[in-house]
């Protein structure tokens, strides 16, 4: 689905990017590519979680293991949008208030980066990859694969178990997987996945104040 955006000549334009995402609860090959056919996917609006039903369909397995029966894995969200000529000489940013647990973000097939904390807002500069002659496609791979706690022999405190998990984390952040993040554990809370908070698009002048929290986006 394609939505048209009207940019103002001056000031910062803040757009609600919650409506009209395409979503699939699987990991099809090529889902980040602009020409990928997502017409058969479900249309959703963010905030959205793909565990909104399964967490109410069963009981916890007990033994303080948390809600380990819920579905987890790699999923995809895609959103198409157009930009007017008035935005050509401006800066365009995307902001996610949070995605759980790991998010890999692409624009028009270009990988923008990833976020692996699950709770903190993050954003990317779309400017180098936006198109004006055809729709833009924003694609987000979301993985909430969580840690399934194992019974330790002999039994140990939960704090000691967390220390044990921390010791297994890769030192390279790029290598960390969703099911290696200690707090992505249903012993702490349900590990619901998805773009579960608001999404916004910003169109700014070339000279602008950077978005809050995102000093890595720089000020032109």
PyMOL commands that place a pseudoatom at each C-alpha (Angstrom):
pseudoatom trace, name=CA, resn=UNK, resi=1, chain=A, elem=C, hetatm=0, pos=[0.000, 0.000, 0.000]
pseudoatom trace, name=CA, resn=UNK, resi=2, chain=A, elem=C, hetatm=0, pos=[1.383, 3.410, -0.933]
pseudoatom trace, name=CA, resn=UNK, resi=3, chain=A, elem=C, hetatm=0, pos=[0.799, 6.617, 1.010]
pseudoatom trace, name=CA, resn=UNK, resi=4, chain=A, elem=C, hetatm=0, pos=[1.596, 10.102, -0.311]
pseudoatom trace, name=CA, resn=UNK, resi=5, chain=A, elem=C, hetatm=0, pos=[3.446, 12.578, 1.905]
pseudoatom trace, name=CA, resn=UNK, resi=6, chain=A, elem=C, hetatm=0, pos=[3.147, 16.347, 1.585]
pseudoatom trace, name=CA, resn=UNK, resi=7, chain=A, elem=C, hetatm=0, pos=[6.186, 18.276, 2.802]
pseudoatom trace, name=CA, resn=UNK, resi=8, chain=A, elem=C, hetatm=0, pos=[6.091, 21.877, 3.973]
pseudoatom trace, name=CA, resn=UNK, resi=9, chain=A, elem=C, hetatm=0, pos=[8.668, 24.337, 2.673]
pseudoatom trace, name=CA, resn=UNK, resi=10, chain=A, elem=C, hetatm=0, pos=[9.892, 25.400, 6.102]
pseudoatom trace, name=CA, resn=UNK, resi=11, chain=A, elem=C, hetatm=0, pos=[10.346, 23.803, 9.491]
pseudoatom trace, name=CA, resn=UNK, resi=12, chain=A, elem=C, hetatm=0, pos=[10.207, 20.203, 10.606]
pseudoatom trace, name=CA, resn=UNK, resi=13, chain=A, elem=C, hetatm=0, pos=[7.425, 17.938, 9.425]
pseudoatom trace, name=CA, resn=UNK, resi=14, chain=A, elem=C, hetatm=0, pos=[6.538, 15.097, 11.813]
pseudoatom trace, name=CA, resn=UNK, resi=15, chain=A, elem=C, hetatm=0, pos=[4.445, 12.309, 10.325]
pseudoatom trace, name=CA, resn=UNK, resi=16, chain=A, elem=C, hetatm=0, pos=[2.567, 9.485, 11.997]
pseudoatom trace, name=CA, resn=UNK, resi=17, chain=A, elem=C, hetatm=0, pos=[3.993, 6.352, 10.363]
pseudoatom trace, name=CA, resn=UNK, resi=18, chain=A, elem=C, hetatm=0, pos=[1.807, 3.880, 12.262]
pseudoatom trace, name=CA, resn=UNK, resi=19, chain=A, elem=C, hetatm=0, pos=[-0.880, 3.008, 9.673]
pseudoatom trace, name=CA, resn=UNK, resi=20, chain=A, elem=C, hetatm=0, pos=[-0.765, 0.556, 6.769]
pseudoatom trace, name=CA, resn=UNK, resi=21, chain=A, elem=C, hetatm=0, pos=[2.154, -1.767, 7.422]
pseudoatom trace, name=CA, resn=UNK, resi=22, chain=A, elem=C, hetatm=0, pos=[2.233, -5.167, 5.763]
pseudoatom trace, name=CA, resn=UNK, resi=23, chain=A, elem=C, hetatm=0, pos=[3.135, -8.005, 8.148]
pseudoatom trace, name=CA, resn=UNK, resi=24, chain=A, elem=C, hetatm=0, pos=[3.989, -11.699, 7.898]
pseudoatom trace, name=CA, resn=UNK, resi=25, chain=A, elem=C, hetatm=0, pos=[4.713, -14.136, 10.702]
pseudoatom trace, name=CA, resn=UNK, resi=26, chain=A, elem=C, hetatm=0, pos=[7.500, -15.914, 8.831]
pseudoatom trace, name=CA, resn=UNK, resi=27, chain=A, elem=C, hetatm=0, pos=[10.882, -15.219, 7.217]
pseudoatom trace, name=CA, resn=UNK, resi=28, chain=A, elem=C, hetatm=0, pos=[10.503, -15.291, 3.412]
pseudoatom trace, name=CA, resn=UNK, resi=29, chain=A, elem=C, hetatm=0, pos=[13.646, -14.894, 1.323]
pseudoatom trace, name=CA, resn=UNK, resi=30, chain=A, elem=C, hetatm=0, pos=[14.042, -11.478, -0.306]
pseudoatom trace, name=CA, resn=UNK, resi=31, chain=A, elem=C, hetatm=0, pos=[11.557, -9.689, 1.974]
pseudoatom trace, name=CA, resn=UNK, resi=32, chain=A, elem=C, hetatm=0, pos=[13.832, -6.632, 2.192]
pseudoatom trace, name=CA, resn=UNK, resi=33, chain=A, elem=C, hetatm=0, pos=[13.797, -6.069, -1.585]
pseudoatom trace, name=CA, resn=UNK, resi=34, chain=A, elem=C, hetatm=0, pos=[11.555, -3.289, -2.944]
pseudoatom trace, name=CA, resn=UNK, resi=35, chain=A, elem=C, hetatm=0, pos=[9.946, -5.478, -5.622]
pseudoatom trace, name=CA, resn=UNK, resi=36, chain=A, elem=C, hetatm=0, pos=[9.055, -8.273, -3.219]
pseudoatom trace, name=CA, resn=UNK, resi=37, chain=A, elem=C, hetatm=0, pos=[5.339, -9.124, -3.455]
pseudoatom trace, name=CA, resn=UNK, resi=38, chain=A, elem=C, hetatm=0, pos=[3.748, -8.512, -0.040]
pseudoatom trace, name=CA, resn=UNK, resi=39, chain=A, elem=C, hetatm=0, pos=[0.168, -8.275, -1.343]
pseudoatom trace, name=CA, resn=UNK, resi=40, chain=A, elem=C, hetatm=0, pos=[-0.779, -11.444, 0.504]
pseudoatom trace, name=CA, resn=UNK, resi=41, chain=A, elem=C, hetatm=0, pos=[0.528, -10.210, 3.863]
pseudoatom trace, name=CA, resn=UNK, resi=42, chain=A, elem=C, hetatm=0, pos=[-1.703, -8.975, 6.673]
pseudoatom trace, name=CA, resn=UNK, resi=43, chain=A, elem=C, hetatm=0, pos=[-2.280, -5.205, 6.926]
pseudoatom trace, name=CA, resn=UNK, resi=44, chain=A, elem=C, hetatm=0, pos=[-1.579, -3.942, 10.461]
pseudoatom trace, name=CA, resn=UNK, resi=45, chain=A, elem=C, hetatm=0, pos=[-1.007, -0.665, 12.257]
pseudoatom trace, name=CA, resn=UNK, resi=46, chain=A, elem=C, hetatm=0, pos=[1.680, -0.082, 14.819]
pseudoatom trace, name=CA, resn=UNK, resi=47, chain=A, elem=C, hetatm=0, pos=[1.978, -0.343, 17.764]
pseudoatom trace, name=CA, resn=UNK, resi=48, chain=A, elem=C, hetatm=0, pos=[1.671, -4.046, 16.955]
pseudoatom trace, name=CA, resn=UNK, resi=49, chain=A, elem=C, hetatm=0, pos=[2.731, -7.322, 18.526]
pseudoatom trace, name=CA, resn=UNK, resi=50, chain=A, elem=C, hetatm=0, pos=[2.424, -10.751, 16.946]
pseudoatom trace, name=CA, resn=UNK, resi=51, chain=A, elem=C, hetatm=0, pos=[1.921, -12.324, 20.391]
pseudoatom trace, name=CA, resn=UNK, resi=52, chain=A, elem=C, hetatm=0, pos=[-1.347, -10.508, 21.076]
pseudoatom trace, name=CA, resn=UNK, resi=53, chain=A, elem=C, hetatm=0, pos=[-3.363, -13.739, 20.981]
pseudoatom trace, name=CA, resn=UNK, resi=54, chain=A, elem=C, hetatm=0, pos=[-1.108, -16.653, 21.876]
pseudoatom trace, name=CA, resn=UNK, resi=55, chain=A, elem=C, hetatm=0, pos=[-0.162, -15.262, 25.283]
pseudoatom trace, name=CA, resn=UNK, resi=56, chain=A, elem=C, hetatm=0, pos=[-3.811, -15.524, 26.351]
pseudoatom trace, name=CA, resn=UNK, resi=57, chain=A, elem=C, hetatm=0, pos=[-4.414, -19.004, 24.945]
pseudoatom trace, name=CA, resn=UNK, resi=58, chain=A, elem=C, hetatm=0, pos=[-2.497, -21.075, 27.463]
pseudoatom trace, name=CA, resn=UNK, resi=59, chain=A, elem=C, hetatm=0, pos=[-1.108, -21.252, 30.963]
pseudoatom trace, name=CA, resn=UNK, resi=60, chain=A, elem=C, hetatm=0, pos=[2.495, -20.875, 32.044]
pseudoatom trace, name=CA, resn=UNK, resi=61, chain=A, elem=C, hetatm=0, pos=[4.258, -24.260, 32.161]
pseudoatom trace, name=CA, resn=UNK, resi=62, chain=A, elem=C, hetatm=0, pos=[5.133, -23.645, 35.815]
pseudoatom trace, name=CA, resn=UNK, resi=63, chain=A, elem=C, hetatm=0, pos=[8.438, -24.046, 37.662]
pseudoatom trace, name=CA, resn=UNK, resi=64, chain=A, elem=C, hetatm=0, pos=[9.004, -20.282, 37.402]
pseudoatom trace, name=CA, resn=UNK, resi=65, chain=A, elem=C, hetatm=0, pos=[9.848, -20.628, 33.702]
pseudoatom trace, name=CA, resn=UNK, resi=66, chain=A, elem=C, hetatm=0, pos=[7.561, -17.817, 32.572]
pseudoatom trace, name=CA, resn=UNK, resi=67, chain=A, elem=C, hetatm=0, pos=[5.405, -17.724, 29.427]
pseudoatom trace, name=CA, resn=UNK, resi=68, chain=A, elem=C, hetatm=0, pos=[7.575, -20.019, 27.305]
pseudoatom trace, name=CA, resn=UNK, resi=69, chain=A, elem=C, hetatm=0, pos=[4.673, -21.344, 25.197]
pseudoatom trace, name=CA, resn=UNK, resi=70, chain=A, elem=C, hetatm=0, pos=[4.301, -18.163, 23.158]
pseudoatom trace, name=CA, resn=UNK, resi=71, chain=A, elem=C, hetatm=0, pos=[5.416, -18.021, 19.520]
pseudoatom trace, name=CA, resn=UNK, resi=72, chain=A, elem=C, hetatm=0, pos=[8.836, -16.578, 18.724]
pseudoatom trace, name=CA, resn=UNK, resi=73, chain=A, elem=C, hetatm=0, pos=[10.962, -16.192, 15.624]
pseudoatom trace, name=CA, resn=UNK, resi=74, chain=A, elem=C, hetatm=0, pos=[11.759, -13.980, 12.647]
pseudoatom trace, name=CA, resn=UNK, resi=75, chain=A, elem=C, hetatm=0, pos=[8.945, -11.881, 11.158]
pseudoatom trace, name=CA, resn=UNK, resi=76, chain=A, elem=C, hetatm=0, pos=[8.741, -9.011, 8.648]
pseudoatom trace, name=CA, resn=UNK, resi=77, chain=A, elem=C, hetatm=0, pos=[7.022, -5.641, 8.383]
pseudoatom trace, name=CA, resn=UNK, resi=78, chain=A, elem=C, hetatm=0, pos=[6.946, -3.570, 5.157]
pseudoatom trace, name=CA, resn=UNK, resi=79, chain=A, elem=C, hetatm=0, pos=[5.579, -0.093, 4.417]
pseudoatom trace, name=CA, resn=UNK, resi=80, chain=A, elem=C, hetatm=0, pos=[5.449, 1.781, 1.085]
pseudoatom trace, name=CA, resn=UNK, resi=81, chain=A, elem=C, hetatm=0, pos=[5.375, 5.560, 0.849]
pseudoatom trace, name=CA, resn=UNK, resi=82, chain=A, elem=C, hetatm=0, pos=[6.046, 8.346, -1.653]
pseudoatom trace, name=CA, resn=UNK, resi=83, chain=A, elem=C, hetatm=0, pos=[7.894, 11.621, -1.198]
pseudoatom trace, name=CA, resn=UNK, resi=84, chain=A, elem=C, hetatm=0, pos=[7.100, 14.849, -3.085]
pseudoatom trace, name=CA, resn=UNK, resi=85, chain=A, elem=C, hetatm=0, pos=[9.665, 16.912, -4.991]
pseudoatom trace, name=CA, resn=UNK, resi=86, chain=A, elem=C, hetatm=0, pos=[9.524, 19.501, -2.190]
pseudoatom trace, name=CA, resn=UNK, resi=87, chain=A, elem=C, hetatm=0, pos=[11.370, 17.022, 0.053]
pseudoatom trace, name=CA, resn=UNK, resi=88, chain=A, elem=C, hetatm=0, pos=[14.235, 16.436, -2.402]
pseudoatom trace, name=CA, resn=UNK, resi=89, chain=A, elem=C, hetatm=0, pos=[16.666, 18.891, -0.767]
pseudoatom trace, name=CA, resn=UNK, resi=90, chain=A, elem=C, hetatm=0, pos=[15.623, 18.062, 2.784]
pseudoatom trace, name=CA, resn=UNK, resi=91, chain=A, elem=C, hetatm=0, pos=[16.642, 15.441, 5.350]
pseudoatom trace, name=CA, resn=UNK, resi=92, chain=A, elem=C, hetatm=0, pos=[14.402, 12.443, 6.002]
pseudoatom trace, name=CA, resn=UNK, resi=93, chain=A, elem=C, hetatm=0, pos=[14.591, 10.357, 9.190]
pseudoatom trace, name=CA, resn=UNK, resi=94, chain=A, elem=C, hetatm=0, pos=[12.706, 7.382, 10.565]
pseudoatom trace, name=CA, resn=UNK, resi=95, chain=A, elem=C, hetatm=0, pos=[12.171, 6.919, 14.309]
pseudoatom trace, name=CA, resn=UNK, resi=96, chain=A, elem=C, hetatm=0, pos=[11.032, 3.742, 16.071]
pseudoatom trace, name=CA, resn=UNK, resi=97, chain=A, elem=C, hetatm=0, pos=[10.092, 4.158, 19.708]
pseudoatom trace, name=CA, resn=UNK, resi=98, chain=A, elem=C, hetatm=0, pos=[10.995, 0.480, 20.214]
pseudoatom trace, name=CA, resn=UNK, resi=99, chain=A, elem=C, hetatm=0, pos=[11.037, -2.886, 18.434]
pseudoatom trace, name=CA, resn=UNK, resi=100, chain=A, elem=C, hetatm=0, pos=[11.275, -6.173, 20.298]
pseudoatom trace, name=CA, resn=UNK, resi=101, chain=A, elem=C, hetatm=0, pos=[13.746, -7.886, 20.330]
pseudoatom trace, name=CA, resn=UNK, resi=102, chain=A, elem=C, hetatm=0, pos=[16.056, -7.487, 17.335]
pseudoatom trace, name=CA, resn=UNK, resi=103, chain=A, elem=C, hetatm=0, pos=[15.208, -5.192, 14.411]
pseudoatom trace, name=CA, resn=UNK, resi=104, chain=A, elem=C, hetatm=0, pos=[17.066, -5.094, 11.086]
pseudoatom trace, name=CA, resn=UNK, resi=105, chain=A, elem=C, hetatm=0, pos=[15.895, -2.100, 9.039]
pseudoatom trace, name=CA, resn=UNK, resi=106, chain=A, elem=C, hetatm=0, pos=[16.099, -1.644, 5.249]
pseudoatom trace, name=CA, resn=UNK, resi=107, chain=A, elem=C, hetatm=0, pos=[15.069, 1.121, 2.864]
pseudoatom trace, name=CA, resn=UNK, resi=108, chain=A, elem=C, hetatm=0, pos=[14.706, 0.240, -0.805]
pseudoatom trace, name=CA, resn=UNK, resi=109, chain=A, elem=C, hetatm=0, pos=[16.881, -2.817, -0.258]
pseudoatom trace, name=CA, resn=UNK, resi=110, chain=A, elem=C, hetatm=0, pos=[19.668, -0.923, 1.544]
pseudoatom trace, name=CA, resn=UNK, resi=111, chain=A, elem=C, hetatm=0, pos=[20.399, -2.125, 5.071]
pseudoatom trace, name=CA, resn=UNK, resi=112, chain=A, elem=C, hetatm=0, pos=[20.280, 0.883, 7.408]
pseudoatom trace, name=CA, resn=UNK, resi=113, chain=A, elem=C, hetatm=0, pos=[21.302, -0.955, 10.571]
pseudoatom trace, name=CA, resn=UNK, resi=114, chain=A, elem=C, hetatm=0, pos=[19.904, -2.855, 13.523]
pseudoatom trace, name=CA, resn=UNK, resi=115, chain=A, elem=C, hetatm=0, pos=[18.716, -2.351, 17.084]
pseudoatom trace, name=CA, resn=UNK, resi=116, chain=A, elem=C, hetatm=0, pos=[18.976, -5.116, 19.676]
pseudoatom trace, name=CA, resn=UNK, resi=117, chain=A, elem=C, hetatm=0, pos=[17.912, -3.633, 23.002]
pseudoatom trace, name=CA, resn=UNK, resi=118, chain=A, elem=C, hetatm=0, pos=[14.161, -4.132, 22.590]
pseudoatom trace, name=CA, resn=UNK, resi=119, chain=A, elem=C, hetatm=0, pos=[13.091, -1.104, 24.659]
pseudoatom trace, name=CA, resn=UNK, resi=120, chain=A, elem=C, hetatm=0, pos=[14.973, 2.083, 23.698]
pseudoatom trace, name=CA, resn=UNK, resi=121, chain=A, elem=C, hetatm=0, pos=[13.987, 4.405, 20.793]
pseudoatom trace, name=CA, resn=UNK, resi=122, chain=A, elem=C, hetatm=0, pos=[16.236, 4.413, 17.731]
pseudoatom trace, name=CA, resn=UNK, resi=123, chain=A, elem=C, hetatm=0, pos=[16.290, 6.035, 14.320]
pseudoatom trace, name=CA, resn=UNK, resi=124, chain=A, elem=C, hetatm=0, pos=[18.005, 6.127, 10.920]
pseudoatom trace, name=CA, resn=UNK, resi=125, chain=A, elem=C, hetatm=0, pos=[18.787, 8.725, 8.275]
pseudoatom trace, name=CA, resn=UNK, resi=126, chain=A, elem=C, hetatm=0, pos=[16.860, 7.746, 5.136]
pseudoatom trace, name=CA, resn=UNK, resi=127, chain=A, elem=C, hetatm=0, pos=[18.101, 10.659, 3.028]
pseudoatom trace, name=CA, resn=UNK, resi=128, chain=A, elem=C, hetatm=0, pos=[20.813, 8.841, 0.991]
pseudoatom trace, name=CA, resn=UNK, resi=129, chain=A, elem=C, hetatm=0, pos=[18.412, 6.144, -0.193]
pseudoatom trace, name=CA, resn=UNK, resi=130, chain=A, elem=C, hetatm=0, pos=[15.019, 7.832, -0.670]
pseudoatom trace, name=CA, resn=UNK, resi=131, chain=A, elem=C, hetatm=0, pos=[13.488, 7.916, -4.157]
pseudoatom trace, name=CA, resn=UNK, resi=132, chain=A, elem=C, hetatm=0, pos=[11.277, 10.547, -5.757]
pseudoatom trace, name=CA, resn=UNK, resi=133, chain=A, elem=C, hetatm=0, pos=[10.436, 8.785, -9.035]
pseudoatom trace, name=CA, resn=UNK, resi=134, chain=A, elem=C, hetatm=0, pos=[8.761, 5.762, -7.428]
pseudoatom trace, name=CA, resn=UNK, resi=135, chain=A, elem=C, hetatm=0, pos=[7.466, 4.528, -4.052]
pseudoatom trace, name=CA, resn=UNK, resi=136, chain=A, elem=C, hetatm=0, pos=[9.907, 3.872, -1.241]
pseudoatom trace, name=CA, resn=UNK, resi=137, chain=A, elem=C, hetatm=0, pos=[9.777, 0.593, 0.658]
pseudoatom trace, name=CA, resn=UNK, resi=138, chain=A, elem=C, hetatm=0, pos=[10.735, 0.432, 4.333]
pseudoatom trace, name=CA, resn=UNK, resi=139, chain=A, elem=C, hetatm=0, pos=[11.272, -3.157, 5.546]
pseudoatom trace, name=CA, resn=UNK, resi=140, chain=A, elem=C, hetatm=0, pos=[11.880, -4.308, 9.124]
pseudoatom trace, name=CA, resn=UNK, resi=141, chain=A, elem=C, hetatm=0, pos=[12.912, -7.809, 10.136]
pseudoatom trace, name=CA, resn=UNK, resi=142, chain=A, elem=C, hetatm=0, pos=[11.771, -8.361, 13.726]
pseudoatom trace, name=CA, resn=UNK, resi=143, chain=A, elem=C, hetatm=0, pos=[12.998, -11.341, 15.781]
pseudoatom trace, name=CA, resn=UNK, resi=144, chain=A, elem=C, hetatm=0, pos=[11.769, -12.013, 19.304]
pseudoatom trace, name=CA, resn=UNK, resi=145, chain=A, elem=C, hetatm=0, pos=[13.413, -15.429, 19.709]
pseudoatom trace, name=CA, resn=UNK, resi=146, chain=A, elem=C, hetatm=0, pos=[13.826, -15.647, 23.457]
pseudoatom trace, name=CA, resn=UNK, resi=147, chain=A, elem=C, hetatm=0, pos=[15.891, -17.544, 25.966]
pseudoatom trace, name=CA, resn=UNK, resi=148, chain=A, elem=C, hetatm=0, pos=[14.201, -20.639, 27.357]
pseudoatom trace, name=CA, resn=UNK, resi=149, chain=A, elem=C, hetatm=0, pos=[15.618, -21.031, 30.838]
pseudoatom trace, name=CA, resn=UNK, resi=150, chain=A, elem=C, hetatm=0, pos=[17.073, -24.396, 31.694]
pseudoatom trace, name=CA, resn=UNK, resi=151, chain=A, elem=C, hetatm=0, pos=[16.964, -26.011, 35.125]
pseudoatom trace, name=CA, resn=UNK, resi=152, chain=A, elem=C, hetatm=0, pos=[20.457, -25.690, 36.543]
pseudoatom trace, name=CA, resn=UNK, resi=153, chain=A, elem=C, hetatm=0, pos=[21.977, -28.600, 38.458]
pseudoatom trace, name=CA, resn=UNK, resi=154, chain=A, elem=C, hetatm=0, pos=[22.544, -27.803, 41.224]
pseudoatom trace, name=CA, resn=UNK, resi=155, chain=A, elem=C, hetatm=0, pos=[19.828, -25.069, 41.312]
pseudoatom trace, name=CA, resn=UNK, resi=156, chain=A, elem=C, hetatm=0, pos=[21.082, -21.466, 41.306]
pseudoatom trace, name=CA, resn=UNK, resi=157, chain=A, elem=C, hetatm=0, pos=[19.505, -18.073, 41.981]
pseudoatom trace, name=CA, resn=UNK, resi=158, chain=A, elem=C, hetatm=0, pos=[18.003, -16.172, 39.039]
pseudoatom trace, name=CA, resn=UNK, resi=159, chain=A, elem=C, hetatm=0, pos=[20.665, -13.474, 39.450]
pseudoatom trace, name=CA, resn=UNK, resi=160, chain=A, elem=C, hetatm=0, pos=[23.372, -16.105, 39.131]
pseudoatom trace, name=CA, resn=UNK, resi=161, chain=A, elem=C, hetatm=0, pos=[21.624, -17.521, 36.067]
pseudoatom trace, name=CA, resn=UNK, resi=162, chain=A, elem=C, hetatm=0, pos=[21.674, -14.056, 34.477]
pseudoatom trace, name=CA, resn=UNK, resi=163, chain=A, elem=C, hetatm=0, pos=[25.405, -13.836, 35.179]
pseudoatom trace, name=CA, resn=UNK, resi=164, chain=A, elem=C, hetatm=0, pos=[25.793, -17.217, 33.501]
pseudoatom trace, name=CA, resn=UNK, resi=165, chain=A, elem=C, hetatm=0, pos=[23.935, -15.920, 30.417]
pseudoatom trace, name=CA, resn=UNK, resi=166, chain=A, elem=C, hetatm=0, pos=[25.987, -12.730, 30.283]
pseudoatom trace, name=CA, resn=UNK, resi=167, chain=A, elem=C, hetatm=0, pos=[29.148, -14.818, 30.140]
pseudoatom trace, name=CA, resn=UNK, resi=168, chain=A, elem=C, hetatm=0, pos=[27.906, -16.506, 26.956]
pseudoatom trace, name=CA, resn=UNK, resi=169, chain=A, elem=C, hetatm=0, pos=[27.217, -13.253, 25.061]
pseudoatom trace, name=CA, resn=UNK, resi=170, chain=A, elem=C, hetatm=0, pos=[29.453, -12.609, 22.022]
pseudoatom trace, name=CA, resn=UNK, resi=171, chain=A, elem=C, hetatm=0, pos=[31.823, -9.675, 22.489]
pseudoatom trace, name=CA, resn=UNK, resi=172, chain=A, elem=C, hetatm=0, pos=[30.881, -8.415, 19.008]
pseudoatom trace, name=CA, resn=UNK, resi=173, chain=A, elem=C, hetatm=0, pos=[27.465, -6.693, 19.237]
pseudoatom trace, name=CA, resn=UNK, resi=174, chain=A, elem=C, hetatm=0, pos=[26.775, -7.450, 15.561]
pseudoatom trace, name=CA, resn=UNK, resi=175, chain=A, elem=C, hetatm=0, pos=[26.965, -11.171, 16.375]
pseudoatom trace, name=CA, resn=UNK, resi=176, chain=A, elem=C, hetatm=0, pos=[24.434, -11.056, 19.231]
pseudoatom trace, name=CA, resn=UNK, resi=177, chain=A, elem=C, hetatm=0, pos=[21.213, -12.934, 18.451]
pseudoatom trace, name=CA, resn=UNK, resi=178, chain=A, elem=C, hetatm=0, pos=[17.765, -12.279, 19.947]
pseudoatom trace, name=CA, resn=UNK, resi=179, chain=A, elem=C, hetatm=0, pos=[17.843, -15.468, 22.016]
pseudoatom trace, name=CA, resn=UNK, resi=180, chain=A, elem=C, hetatm=0, pos=[21.168, -14.474, 23.585]
pseudoatom trace, name=CA, resn=UNK, resi=181, chain=A, elem=C, hetatm=0, pos=[19.936, -11.229, 25.169]
pseudoatom trace, name=CA, resn=UNK, resi=182, chain=A, elem=C, hetatm=0, pos=[19.545, -11.906, 28.934]
pseudoatom trace, name=CA, resn=UNK, resi=183, chain=A, elem=C, hetatm=0, pos=[16.477, -9.715, 29.477]
pseudoatom trace, name=CA, resn=UNK, resi=184, chain=A, elem=C, hetatm=0, pos=[14.682, -11.284, 26.496]
pseudoatom trace, name=CA, resn=UNK, resi=185, chain=A, elem=C, hetatm=0, pos=[13.597, -14.042, 28.832]
pseudoatom trace, name=CA, resn=UNK, resi=186, chain=A, elem=C, hetatm=0, pos=[10.017, -14.918, 29.851]
pseudoatom trace, name=CA, resn=UNK, resi=187, chain=A, elem=C, hetatm=0, pos=[11.241, -15.559, 33.385]
pseudoatom trace, name=CA, resn=UNK, resi=188, chain=A, elem=C, hetatm=0, pos=[11.381, -11.758, 33.649]
pseudoatom trace, name=CA, resn=UNK, resi=189, chain=A, elem=C, hetatm=0, pos=[8.321, -10.825, 31.570]
pseudoatom trace, name=CA, resn=UNK, resi=190, chain=A, elem=C, hetatm=0, pos=[6.509, -12.023, 28.408]
pseudoatom trace, name=CA, resn=UNK, resi=191, chain=A, elem=C, hetatm=0, pos=[8.918, -11.671, 25.491]
pseudoatom trace, name=CA, resn=UNK, resi=192, chain=A, elem=C, hetatm=0, pos=[6.339, -10.240, 23.079]
pseudoatom trace, name=CA, resn=UNK, resi=193, chain=A, elem=C, hetatm=0, pos=[7.716, -9.337, 19.658]
pseudoatom trace, name=CA, resn=UNK, resi=194, chain=A, elem=C, hetatm=0, pos=[6.922, -6.706, 17.051]
pseudoatom trace, name=CA, resn=UNK, resi=195, chain=A, elem=C, hetatm=0, pos=[7.001, -2.969, 16.327]
pseudoatom trace, name=CA, resn=UNK, resi=196, chain=A, elem=C, hetatm=0, pos=[5.151, -2.480, 19.570]
pseudoatom trace, name=CA, resn=UNK, resi=197, chain=A, elem=C, hetatm=0, pos=[5.511, 1.298, 19.928]
pseudoatom trace, name=CA, resn=UNK, resi=198, chain=A, elem=C, hetatm=0, pos=[4.953, 4.302, 17.653]
pseudoatom trace, name=CA, resn=UNK, resi=199, chain=A, elem=C, hetatm=0, pos=[6.825, 5.002, 14.407]
pseudoatom trace, name=CA, resn=UNK, resi=200, chain=A, elem=C, hetatm=0, pos=[7.409, 8.515, 13.025]
pseudoatom trace, name=CA, resn=UNK, resi=201, chain=A, elem=C, hetatm=0, pos=[8.904, 9.993, 9.868]
pseudoatom trace, name=CA, resn=UNK, resi=202, chain=A, elem=C, hetatm=0, pos=[10.627, 13.377, 10.047]
pseudoatom trace, name=CA, resn=UNK, resi=203, chain=A, elem=C, hetatm=0, pos=[11.344, 15.724, 7.137]
pseudoatom trace, name=CA, resn=UNK, resi=204, chain=A, elem=C, hetatm=0, pos=[13.678, 18.563, 8.129]
pseudoatom trace, name=CA, resn=UNK, resi=205, chain=A, elem=C, hetatm=0, pos=[15.681, 21.385, 6.618]
pseudoatom trace, name=CA, resn=UNK, resi=206, chain=A, elem=C, hetatm=0, pos=[19.358, 20.579, 5.845]
pseudoatom trace, name=CA, resn=UNK, resi=207, chain=A, elem=C, hetatm=0, pos=[20.315, 22.741, 8.838]
pseudoatom trace, name=CA, resn=UNK, resi=208, chain=A, elem=C, hetatm=0, pos=[18.383, 21.399, 11.808]
pseudoatom trace, name=CA, resn=UNK, resi=209, chain=A, elem=C, hetatm=0, pos=[18.568, 20.318, 15.408]
pseudoatom trace, name=CA, resn=UNK, resi=210, chain=A, elem=C, hetatm=0, pos=[19.142, 16.574, 15.672]
pseudoatom trace, name=CA, resn=UNK, resi=211, chain=A, elem=C, hetatm=0, pos=[16.317, 14.354, 16.882]
pseudoatom trace, name=CA, resn=UNK, resi=212, chain=A, elem=C, hetatm=0, pos=[16.197, 13.736, 20.655]
pseudoatom trace, name=CA, resn=UNK, resi=213, chain=A, elem=C, hetatm=0, pos=[18.361, 10.809, 21.805]
pseudoatom trace, name=CA, resn=UNK, resi=214, chain=A, elem=C, hetatm=0, pos=[19.854, 10.291, 18.367]
pseudoatom trace, name=CA, resn=UNK, resi=215, chain=A, elem=C, hetatm=0, pos=[23.113, 12.240, 18.353]
pseudoatom trace, name=CA, resn=UNK, resi=216, chain=A, elem=C, hetatm=0, pos=[24.557, 9.663, 15.923]
pseudoatom trace, name=CA, resn=UNK, resi=217, chain=A, elem=C, hetatm=0, pos=[22.196, 11.044, 13.235]
pseudoatom trace, name=CA, resn=UNK, resi=218, chain=A, elem=C, hetatm=0, pos=[24.260, 14.259, 13.261]
pseudoatom trace, name=CA, resn=UNK, resi=219, chain=A, elem=C, hetatm=0, pos=[23.276, 17.794, 12.343]
pseudoatom trace, name=CA, resn=UNK, resi=220, chain=A, elem=C, hetatm=0, pos=[23.952, 18.799, 8.762]
for i in range(1, 220): cmd.bond("trace and resi %d" % i, "trace and resi %d" % (i + 1))
show_as sticks, trace
zoom trace
